[in-house]
Amino acid sequence: MTLVMPRQDFHRGTRAPVVDGMPGFAKKAHGKVEAAGGRMTNSDGDINAYDIGDLANKINALHAMAQSGDTGSGAGYEDPTATRAKLTAQAERHQDLLSAFAVQDDQMKVMGEVFAEDIWETLNRQGFTSQLLARKDVVDGTDNRIKLRRKDVVAFQVINDGEGIAQIVEQAFIYPQDYYLQSQVLMEERELAQAGPEFLDEKFQDTLEAIMVRQDRILRSLLLATAGVFNAPVSFATFTPQVLTALRTQIASNGIPAAHLLFSFDIWDDMIADPSFTDWWEPVHKYQLIMEGKLGSLLNMKLITDGFRYDTLKVLEPGEVFALGTPITLGQRGVRREIQSTEINHYPLGAARRGFYVMGLESMHVQDRPVAIGTRV
């Protein structure tokens, strides 16, 4: 059984079919999604909705399905062909893992490389950090030196492996420090023998929790640290158009366009209940984008939420909303090492375990002026 498959039909290193650009380990293949009232999506992956209000209700239904674990589970929400394809791909990945465990060749190494690649793709597609911050590739032997156009700002950067500090900028450059994104994916022989075909997918979710959640929590902590430094936090009982305008105005008054609205999903309930929001809303209809938390745009601000993630992958607290400037004005993620994998083999040490060490190396900083924070009270 070979692990390397053609790119056009399969994900590199797996037997999982490419469906809607999703990684082999990360997600499940899906066809037409169904709900109690009939087809939720068509064959092109678009949500079936007759108007804006119906689309908003369908998004709520998808959220409820995601939280209950029904979306893509095959429990009445997929067509039988898609369900069989998903289960077949999952079973074949499990057989690949059993085969890699049983032999002493490069199969485990190759599987680890694909595992790391899928983690990296998921970070870039679903993680807040890659969507909200500008990226800079940092070359070995150099510092991540960031030039600022104005010095009357406070920058927030990461030090000491995830701890954030404020730095009053008194020179033209700041130097964010590197930190690790890392996880050990260890699989014991006995655990593997007793597990079902979903075993590797569960390990993937555990690794995402260790890496993507850590990255997004670091960003959230830096955003929260800006509260009150330049823009005053906005408190509200209900998220109204007036609250949104207040947040946008704080950013725009600094000559910075408001580009993103990052929010916990309970804010969405306030939005769809107010006709002004639905009049402003430019929706997205693609099922896959919605399941990644991308809900279109509002007054030219892209709407992003973590409401469709697994519970263990959520980062935002209820009632939190962040209006943010464009990535180039908000901050930067310095990537020194993309997510990569190294094989782990404990058998020579007398332990029946194998797996991967997954690691990335990066730095991060944000500035205060492009951040406006709202909180439900």
C-alpha positions as CSV (number, residue, x, y, z in Angstrom):
1,M,0.0,0.0,0.0
2,T,1.5,3.3,-1.1
3,L,1.2,6.5,0.9
4,V,1.9,8.9,-1.9
5,M,-1.0,9.5,-4.1
6,P,-1.6,11.8,-7.1
7,R,-2.3,15.4,-6.0
8,Q,-5.2,15.9,-8.4
9,D,-7.2,13.1,-6.8
10,F,-5.9,12.6,-3.3
11,H,-4.1,14.6,-0.7
12,R,-0.4,14.1,-0.7
13,G,0.6,11.2,1.5
14,T,-2.9,10.0,2.3
15,R,-5.7,7.9,0.8
16,A,-8.2,10.7,1.7
17,P,-10.0,12.2,-1.3
18,V,-9.8,15.9,-1.9
19,V,-13.2,17.4,-1.3
20,D,-13.7,21.2,-1.4
21,G,-10.0,21.8,-0.7
22,M,-10.2,20.2,2.7
23,P,-7.1,18.4,4.2
24,G,-7.2,14.7,4.4
25,F,-6.9,14.4,8.2
26,A,-8.8,17.6,9.1
27,K,-12.3,17.3,7.9
28,K,-14.8,14.9,6.6
29,A,-16.0,14.6,3.0
30,H,-19.5,15.9,2.5
31,G,-22.1,15.9,-0.2
32,K,-25.4,17.7,-0.1
33,V,-26.2,18.6,3.5
34,E,-29.7,18.0,4.7
35,A,-31.9,19.4,7.5
36,A,-35.3,18.5,8.7
37,G,-36.9,20.8,6.1
38,G,-35.0,19.4,3.1
39,R,-31.8,20.0,1.3
40,M,-29.6,22.6,3.1
41,T,-27.1,22.9,0.2
42,N,-27.1,22.2,-3.5
43,S,-24.5,20.2,-5.4
44,D,-22.2,23.2,-5.8
45,G,-22.0,23.6,-2.0
46,D,-24.2,26.7,-1.9
47,I,-26.8,27.2,0.9
48,N,-30.3,26.9,-0.4
49,A,-32.1,30.1,0.8
50,Y,-34.8,32.2,-0.9
51,D,-33.8,35.5,0.8
52,I,-31.4,37.1,3.4
53,G,-33.6,36.2,6.3
54,D,-33.8,32.6,5.3
55,L,-30.0,32.4,4.8
56,A,-29.5,33.8,8.3
57,N,-31.8,31.1,9.7
58,K,-30.0,28.4,7.7
59,I,-26.7,29.6,9.2
60,N,-28.2,29.3,12.6
61,A,-29.3,25.8,11.8
62,L,-25.8,24.9,10.6
63,H,-24.3,26.3,13.8
64,A,-26.7,24.2,15.9
65,M,-25.8,21.1,13.8
66,A,-22.1,21.8,14.2
67,Q,-22.4,22.2,18.0
68,S,-24.3,18.9,18.3
69,G,-21.8,17.1,16.0
70,D,-24.4,16.3,13.4
71,T,-22.9,18.3,10.4
72,G,-21.0,15.8,8.2
73,S,-21.6,13.0,10.7
74,G,-23.7,10.9,8.4
75,A,-26.6,10.9,10.9
76,G,-29.2,12.0,8.4
77,Y,-27.5,15.1,7.2
78,E,-25.4,13.6,4.3
79,D,-26.3,11.7,1.3
80,P,-25.4,8.0,1.5
81,T,-22.7,8.2,-1.2
82,A,-20.8,11.0,0.7
83,T,-21.1,9.1,4.0
84,R,-19.6,5.9,2.5
85,A,-16.8,7.9,0.9
86,K,-16.0,9.6,4.2
87,L,-16.0,6.3,6.1
88,T,-13.9,4.6,3.4
89,A,-11.3,7.3,3.4
90,Q,-11.2,7.2,7.2
91,A,-10.7,3.5,7.3
92,E,-8.0,3.6,4.7
93,R,-6.1,6.3,6.6
94,H,-6.3,4.0,9.7
95,Q,-4.9,1.1,7.7
96,D,-2.1,3.3,6.5
97,L,-1.3,4.1,10.1
98,L,-1.4,0.4,11.1
99,S,0.9,-0.4,8.2
100,A,3.3,2.4,9.1
101,F,3.4,1.2,12.7
102,A,4.2,-2.4,11.7
103,V,7.3,-1.7,9.5
104,Q,10.6,0.2,10.1
105,D,10.7,2.3,6.9
106,D,9.8,5.9,5.9
107,Q,6.0,5.4,6.0
108,M,5.6,6.9,9.5
109,K,7.8,9.8,8.5
110,V,5.8,10.5,5.3
111,M,2.6,10.3,7.3
112,G,3.9,12.8,9.8
113,E,4.9,15.2,7.0
114,V,1.3,15.1,5.6
115,F,-0.1,15.4,9.1
116,A,2.0,18.6,9.6
117,E,1.0,19.9,6.2
118,D,-2.6,19.5,7.0
119,I,-2.2,21.3,10.3
120,W,-0.5,24.2,8.5
121,E,-3.2,24.4,5.9
122,T,-5.9,24.4,8.6
123,L,-4.1,27.2,10.5
124,N,-4.0,29.3,7.4
125,R,-7.6,28.7,6.4
126,Q,-9.4,28.6,9.8
127,G,-7.0,30.3,12.3
128,F,-7.7,33.9,13.1
129,T,-4.0,34.9,13.2
130,S,-3.3,34.1,9.6
131,Q,-6.4,36.0,8.4
132,L,-5.9,39.1,10.6
133,L,-2.2,39.8,10.7
134,A,0.3,40.4,7.9
135,R,2.8,37.6,7.4
136,K,6.6,38.1,7.2
137,D,9.0,35.2,6.5
138,V,12.0,35.6,8.8
139,V,15.3,34.3,7.5
140,D,17.7,32.4,9.8
141,G,20.5,34.5,11.1
142,T,18.3,37.7,11.2
143,D,16.1,39.4,13.8
144,N,12.4,40.0,13.0
145,R,12.9,43.7,12.8
146,I,9.6,45.6,12.1
147,K,9.7,49.2,10.9
148,L,6.9,51.5,12.1
149,R,5.8,54.6,10.3
150,R,4.9,56.5,13.5
151,K,6.4,56.3,16.9
152,D,3.6,57.7,19.1
153,V,2.0,54.2,19.5
154,V,2.1,51.3,21.9
155,A,3.0,47.9,20.4
156,F,2.1,44.6,22.0
157,Q,4.4,41.7,21.4
158,V,5.0,38.2,22.7
159,I,8.0,37.3,24.9
160,N,8.9,34.3,27.1
161,D,7.0,31.7,25.1
162,G,3.6,33.3,24.9
163,E,3.6,36.1,27.5
164,G,2.6,39.4,26.0
165,I,4.0,42.8,27.0
166,A,3.4,46.4,26.0
167,Q,6.2,48.4,24.4
168,I,6.1,52.2,24.0
169,V,7.7,52.7,20.6
170,E,10.5,55.3,20.9
171,Q,12.4,54.3,17.8
172,A,11.6,53.3,14.2
173,F,11.9,49.5,14.8
174,I,10.6,46.9,17.2
175,Y,11.9,43.3,17.6
176,P,9.3,40.7,18.5
177,Q,10.7,37.5,20.0
178,D,10.2,34.0,18.7
179,Y,8.0,31.4,20.4
180,Y,7.1,27.8,19.6
181,L,3.9,26.2,18.4
182,Q,4.4,22.6,19.2
183,S,2.7,19.3,20.1
184,Q,3.8,15.7,20.5
185,V,1.4,13.2,18.8
186,L,2.2,10.0,20.6
187,M,0.3,6.7,19.7
188,E,0.7,3.6,21.8
189,E,0.6,0.2,20.2
190,R,-2.2,-1.0,22.6
191,E,-4.2,2.2,22.1
192,L,-3.9,1.9,18.3
193,A,-5.0,-1.8,18.5
194,Q,-8.1,-1.0,20.5
195,A,-9.1,2.2,18.5
196,G,-11.5,2.5,15.6
197,P,-10.8,4.2,12.2
198,E,-11.5,7.6,13.7
199,F,-8.3,7.4,15.8
200,L,-6.1,9.5,13.5
201,D,-8.7,12.1,13.0
202,E,-9.0,12.5,16.8
203,K,-5.2,12.9,17.1
204,F,-5.5,15.6,14.4
205,Q,-8.1,17.5,16.5
206,D,-5.9,17.1,19.6
207,T,-3.0,18.6,17.7
208,L,-5.1,21.5,16.4
209,E,-6.1,22.2,19.9
210,A,-2.5,22.4,21.0
211,I,-1.3,24.5,18.0
212,M,-4.1,26.5,16.4
213,V,-5.8,27.3,19.7
214,R,-2.5,28.4,21.2
215,Q,-1.8,30.7,18.3
216,D,-5.3,32.3,18.4
217,R,-5.2,32.7,22.1
218,I,-1.9,34.5,21.9
219,L,-3.5,36.9,19.4
220,R,-6.6,37.4,21.5
221,S,-4.5,38.2,24.6
222,L,-2.5,40.8,22.6
223,L,-5.8,42.3,21.3
224,L,-7.2,42.5,24.9
225,A,-4.1,44.1,26.1
226,T,-4.7,47.1,23.9
227,A,-8.0,47.9,25.7
228,G,-8.0,51.5,26.9
229,V,-4.5,52.3,25.7
230,F,-5.8,54.3,22.8
231,N,-9.3,53.2,22.0
232,A,-11.8,53.0,24.9
233,P,-13.6,49.7,25.2
234,V,-17.3,49.8,24.3
235,S,-19.8,48.0,26.6
236,F,-23.3,47.0,25.5
237,A,-26.2,44.8,26.4
238,T,-27.3,44.2,22.8
239,F,-25.0,44.5,19.8
240,T,-26.7,47.3,17.8
241,P,-25.8,49.3,14.7
242,Q,-24.8,52.1,17.1
243,V,-22.3,49.9,18.8
244,L,-20.8,48.8,15.5
245,T,-20.6,52.4,14.4
246,A,-18.8,53.4,17.6
247,L,-16.2,50.6,17.1
248,R,-15.7,51.5,13.4
249,T,-15.4,55.2,14.2
250,Q,-12.6,54.6,16.7
251,I,-10.5,52.9,14.1
252,A,-11.4,55.2,11.2
253,S,-10.6,58.3,13.3
254,N,-6.9,57.2,13.1
255,G,-7.0,57.1,9.3
256,I,-7.2,53.3,9.3
257,P,-9.9,51.4,7.4
258,A,-11.9,48.8,9.5
259,A,-11.4,45.5,7.7
260,H,-12.5,42.7,10.0
261,L,-15.1,42.1,12.7
262,L,-14.1,39.2,14.9
263,F,-16.9,38.0,17.3
264,S,-18.3,35.2,19.4
265,F,-21.3,33.6,17.8
266,D,-23.8,35.0,20.4
267,I,-23.2,38.4,18.7
268,W,-24.7,36.9,15.5
269,D,-28.1,36.5,17.2
270,D,-28.2,40.3,17.8
271,M,-27.2,41.0,14.2
272,I,-29.9,38.9,12.5
273,A,-32.5,40.3,14.9
274,D,-31.9,43.9,13.7
275,P,-33.1,44.8,10.2
276,S,-30.4,47.4,9.8
277,F,-27.8,44.7,10.0
278,T,-29.5,42.5,7.5
279,D,-29.8,45.5,5.1
280,W,-26.0,46.1,5.4
281,W,-25.0,42.4,5.3
282,E,-23.3,41.1,2.2
283,P,-23.7,37.4,2.8
284,V,-21.6,34.4,1.8
285,H,-23.5,31.3,0.5
286,K,-20.8,28.7,0.4
287,Y,-21.3,26.0,2.9
288,Q,-17.6,25.4,3.4
289,L,-16.8,29.1,4.1
290,I,-19.6,29.3,6.6
291,M,-18.3,26.2,8.4
292,E,-14.9,28.0,8.6
293,G,-16.6,30.9,10.4
294,K,-16.6,33.3,7.5
295,L,-20.0,34.9,7.3
296,G,-19.6,37.5,4.6
297,S,-19.2,41.2,5.3
298,L,-20.9,44.1,7.0
299,L,-20.1,47.7,5.9
300,N,-16.9,46.4,4.1
301,M,-15.8,44.5,7.3
302,K,-15.3,40.8,6.9
303,L,-17.2,38.8,9.5
304,I,-15.2,36.1,11.3
305,T,-16.3,33.9,14.2
306,D,-15.1,30.7,16.0
307,G,-18.7,29.6,16.5
308,F,-18.5,26.7,14.1
309,R,-15.4,25.1,15.6
310,Y,-15.3,22.1,17.9
311,D,-15.7,23.2,21.6
312,T,-12.1,22.5,22.3
313,L,-11.0,24.7,19.4
314,K,-13.0,27.8,20.4
315,V,-11.0,30.9,21.7
316,L,-13.5,33.8,22.1
317,E,-15.5,34.3,25.2
318,P,-19.3,35.0,24.9
319,G,-20.0,38.7,24.2
320,E,-16.6,39.5,22.8
321,V,-16.3,41.5,19.6
322,F,-13.2,43.1,18.0
323,A,-13.3,45.6,15.2
324,L,-9.8,45.5,13.5
325,G,-7.9,47.4,10.9
326,T,-6.3,45.9,7.8
327,P,-3.6,43.3,8.5
328,I,-0.8,45.6,7.4
329,T,-1.8,48.2,10.0
330,L,-2.9,45.7,12.8
331,G,0.3,43.8,13.2
332,Q,2.6,41.1,11.9
333,R,3.2,37.4,12.3
334,G,6.9,36.6,11.7
335,V,7.2,33.0,10.5
336,R,10.7,31.5,11.0
337,R,9.6,27.9,10.7
338,E,6.3,26.7,9.2
339,I,4.7,23.7,10.9
340,Q,6.9,20.7,10.4
341,S,7.1,17.1,11.7
342,T,9.8,14.9,13.1
343,E,9.1,11.2,13.6
344,I,9.1,9.9,17.2
345,N,10.0,6.2,17.9
346,H,10.1,5.0,21.6
347,Y,10.5,1.3,20.8
348,P,14.3,1.4,21.1
349,L,13.7,3.0,24.6
350,G,11.5,0.1,25.7
351,A,8.1,1.8,25.2
352,A,5.6,0.7,22.5
353,R,4.9,4.2,21.2
354,R,5.4,6.0,17.9
355,G,4.3,9.3,16.6
356,F,5.4,12.8,15.5
357,Y,6.7,15.9,17.1
358,V,5.0,18.8,15.3
359,M,6.6,22.2,15.6
360,G,6.5,25.8,14.2
361,L,8.5,28.8,15.2
362,E,7.1,32.3,14.9
363,S,6.7,35.8,16.5
364,M,3.8,38.1,16.8
365,H,2.9,41.7,17.6
366,V,-0.1,44.0,17.3
367,Q,-0.6,47.8,17.6
368,D,-3.2,49.6,19.6
369,R,-4.8,52.1,17.1
370,P,-6.3,49.5,14.7
371,V,-8.1,47.7,17.6
372,A,-11.5,48.6,19.0
373,I,-13.1,46.2,21.5
374,G,-16.7,45.6,22.5
375,T,-17.9,43.5,25.4
376,R,-21.4,42.5,26.4
377,V,-22.3,43.4,30.0
